[in-house]
Amino acid sequence: MQLNREQMQILNHTDKRAAGGLYCGDSPDMQMLVSAGLMESAGRKSFVPEEYFRMTSKGRDMLKEINNEIVKDAV
């Protein structure tokens, strides 16, 4: 699967900066990640109206693969 820039940023943010590994907010790019099995719904919190998502193991594997490609291209 070829990810666009926004999808890669969602995966990176979820992995590195999102509190508890939960990404808040839905979008067409998020739905593409969910459809591909890279992200999944984590439900809603009472204090935030947006849905939360978390990365699946397939998503973590994809992120590692992308990061490895970036490192190889930089060398």
C-alpha positions in Angstrom: 0.0 0.0 0.0 1.3 3.4 -0.9 0.6 6.0 1.8 0.2 9.7 1.2 1.9 12.3 3.3 -1.1 12.9 5.6 -1.5 9.1 6.3 2.2 8.8 7.2 1.9 11.8 9.5 -1.1 10.2 11.2 0.9 7.0 11.8 4.0 8.9 13.0 2.0 11.1 15.3 0.1 8.2 16.8 3.3 6.3 17.4 5.5 9.1 18.7 3.4 11.9 20.2 -0.2 10.9 20.8 -1.1 10.5 24.5 -1.6 6.8 25.2 -1.1 6.0 21.6 -4.5 7.3 20.8 -5.1 9.6 17.8 -8.2 11.8 18.1 -10.1 12.7 15.0 -11.6 11.2 11.9 -10.9 12.0 8.3 -11.0 10.4 4.8 -7.3 9.6 5.3 -8.0 7.9 8.7 -10.8 5.9 7.1 -8.4 4.7 4.4 -5.9 3.6 7.2 -8.7 1.8 9.0 -9.9 0.1 5.8 -6.3 -1.1 5.2 -6.1 -2.5 8.7 -3.4 -0.1 9.9 -5.6 1.8 12.4 -8.6 0.8 14.4 -11.3 2.6 16.4 -10.6 3.0 20.1 -14.0 4.5 20.8 -15.0 7.8 22.2 -14.2 9.6 25.5 -17.0 11.5 27.3 -15.0 14.7 27.4 -14.2 14.8 23.6 -16.8 14.5 20.8 -14.3 13.1 18.3 -13.6 9.4 17.9 -10.2 8.0 18.9 -8.1 5.6 16.9 -5.1 3.4 17.7 -2.5 1.8 15.5 -2.7 -2.0 14.8 0.3 -4.3 14.7 0.0 -4.1 10.9 0.2 -0.3 11.2 3.3 -0.5 13.4 4.9 -2.9 10.8 4.1 -0.5 8.0 5.6 2.4 9.9 8.8 0.5 10.6 9.0 -0.4 6.9 8.5 3.3 5.9 11.1 4.5 8.4 13.6 1.9 7.2 13.1 3.0 3.6 13.7 6.7 4.6 16.9 5.7 6.4 18.1 3.6 3.4 17.4 6.5 1.0 19.3 8.9 3.2 22.5 6.9 3.1 
